[in-house]
Every structure is written in structure tokens, then in C-alpha cells.
Amino acid sequence: MTLIDTTQSHEVPFDGKAIYVREVAALDPSLYHLSPDEAAFFKATTGISDEEELKAHILMAQEKAYKAAPYPCIYGFGFLRCVNPEAFQMAYQHIIYRMGISKNSVYGDIVKIGRERQGAVFLDIGCCFATDARKVAADGFPVRNIVASDLIKEFLELSHVLFRTTKETWPAHFIPGDALDPEMLSVVPPARGPKQEPLPDLTSLTSLNPLHGHCSVINASAFFHLFDEEKQLHFARALAGLLSPEPGSIICGIQTGKKEKGIVTQVEQGAQYDLFAHSPESWEEMWNGMVFEKGEVQVRAERKEIVFAVRKIELLYWSVTRL
């Protein structure tokens, strides 16, 4: 079933501007796949134990999201953190999909912060359905201290649809908005020394700016590669300004990477996406010296090559930790 008119062109936001998608592919249910661990997670979070009922429910949420914004990551079930590699390769070769925060080497540290640090705030930026936020909450991060933000307001609303919750039953805080707008997220210097200001009332947030210096963990998965090199540096500085000065505070993510930094071109649905990809070395240099003063943070960046049949995908798994 095609949810939107595939004979018309559609706009999707990319790198701060609109990309015209000329050929919106019909959704393909054969790409749906959950590993046993993922199936257990979605059964537990949705309350749906029957596998066919769960599949129908996820397909329904996917259709609604695809109508809001026909991103390749929605088509390819990137919001589930995994797809069937063989079917994925045959049907849609070029997409980079969300791998999930739990795949990051610092995930244990993130969960520990949520359980042990008083007033710890977790921010999931560019969150889509906020699946990563749901995962950290399931593993012990206090839900009331979770903030999730995305440009597409409908994605945030559909998080409640996908996980069958309400604001009352899952009281995290959803903040829609354009992170390039300084009214939403401005660049300030990284906080240093002991925190002076009290944590703002998270229920009253209309932008991310009141969180300056208050975020213990910031997750930015499948986010940076949507922007050119200049904007990536801008966002790195913006997120650094949100990070708590407390040692051990973390910014992390997974995104397109390269052995040597440069452009990765993908053509999806009649539109060309030029993704700027950092190398582990250039990523470390940016954060440790250009964003933070040299020696203020520990940067881990690992490039991994994943092969689907004949298609090779390079991903950068990374974290920035305050020392």
C-alpha cells in the first residue's frame, strides 16, 4: 500500500534546505525484520505479544511517518534500529539506518549515569520516533529526565502511537523544532566548573536553550551526516554548550564515516544526497581542540565497515566524554 501519491514530487528537509523527491517508492513490508532481542524490546514496550499483531502495528506507524516525511530511513525501517540485511540489500541498497544507542561502547556508562547521577538529563536530538530514548528508559534512565527533539513534529507524536503510550504514561519531554534556529538551539561556550544554576523545569521547555550546561548524556545518532562540514562543526559546538561540566558526561552517536573525510553521495527516490562523512581522526580533531579545549574531553571514534552482499557501508561509532 502506498500512503502518499507517488506520481507527485515531495519535499524532505536535508542539510537545512528542502530536497525534492521525485520518485516516492511504495512501502515494502518485506523489509520488516526484528532480531530476537529487538522483538523482545518492542513486545515489552508496546505490550503487543503476538508477532503478526506487532508487525501490523509497526507497519501502521511507518505509514503515518512516511506520509509526514518520506525519508529513506522511514522506508527502510531505520527507526527500528535493524532490518533484514538480505531483503534490504536487494530492495534498497544505499540507506544508512539507525543502529541503536545500545550498540555504542559507552552504553553501559550512559545507563549508569541515569541510575546513579542525581538530576541526570538525557537528550535525544534528531530522535525520529525516539526509539533510543525508549531504550535507555527501559534500562533504567528516569523517564521524566528524558528530552527528545526532532525537526518533524509528527515523528514525536508518532512515538506515542508506535509505543502505545501517552504523555501521562510515558512522561518524557518532546521538543519539536529546527536545531539550526538559534531560538531553538544557540551556540554557547562549554560549561566549566561546578554547575551553578538549578535544573530548569523540563515540563515547560519550548526550546533546548534552557538546557545549556545541564545534559548529562546527549545522543545524536544518524544526525551529523545530514549536514555539511561547516554545519557539523556548528552542531558540535551547540551540543557542547548543552553538556554538563560534570566529569563523565557524554555526547555520542553513530553516523556515516569514511577512512578519509569527504563526501558520500547517495541517490534515493530520484533525489541526490551528498553526505559529509568524517574520518575517526578528523572527528577527534574537531571535538578535542576546535569544540572543547584540548584535553577537556576523551574522544572515541571507530570506523566500521558493514557489508550487505556487494554493498559496503562505512559507519562511525563515536563518543565524547568530559574529563
C-alpha positions, 0 to 999 in steps of 0.5 A: 500500500502506498500512503502518499501519491507517488506520481507527485514530487515531495519535499524532505528537509536535508542539510537545512534546505528542502530536497525534492523527491521525485520518485516516492517508492511504495512501502515494502513490508518485506523489509520488516525484520526484528532480531530476537532481542529487538522483538523482545524490546518492542513486545515489552514496550508496546505490550503487543505479544503476538508477532503478526499483531506487532508487525501490523502495528509497526507497519501502521506507524511507518505509514503515518511517518512516511506520509509526514516525511518520506525519508529513506530511513522511514522506508527502510525501517531505520527507526527500528534500529535493524532490518533484514540485511538480505531483503534490504540489500536487494530492495534498497541498497544505499540507506544508512539506518539507525543502529541503536544507542545500545550498540555504542561502547559507552552504553553501559556508562550512559545507563549508569549515569541515569541510575546513579547521577542525581538530576541526570538529563538525557537528550535525544536530538534528531530522535525520529520516533525516539526509539533510543530514548525508549531504550535507555528508559527501559534500562533504567534512565528516569523517564521524566529526565528524558528530552527528545527533539526532532525537526518533524513534529509528527515523528514525536507524536508518532512515538506515542502511537508506535509505543502505545503510550501517552504523555501521562504514561510515558512522561518524557519531554518532546521538543519539536523544532529546527536545531539550526534556529538559534531560538531553538538551539544557540551556540554557547561556550562549554560549561566549566566548573561546578554547575551553578544554576538549578535544573530548569523545569523540563515540563515547560521547555519550548526550546533546548536553550534552557538546557545549556550546561545541564545534559548529562548524556546527549545522543545524536545518532544518524544526525551529523551526516545530514549536514555539511562540514561547516554545519557539523562543526556548528552542531558540535559546538551547540551540543557542547554548550548543552553538556554538563561540566560534570566529569563523565558526561557524554555526547555520542552517536553513530553516523556515516564515516569514511577512512578519509573525510569527504563526501558520500553521495547517495541517490534515493527516490530520484533525489541526490544526497551528498553526505559529509562523512568524517574520518575517526581522526578528523572527528577527534580533531574537531571535538578535542581542540576546535569544540572543547579545549584540548584535553577537556574531553576523551574522544572515541571514534571507530570506523566500521565497515558493514557489508550487505552482499556487494554493498559496503557501508562505512559507519562511525561509532563515536563518543565524547566524554568530559574529563 
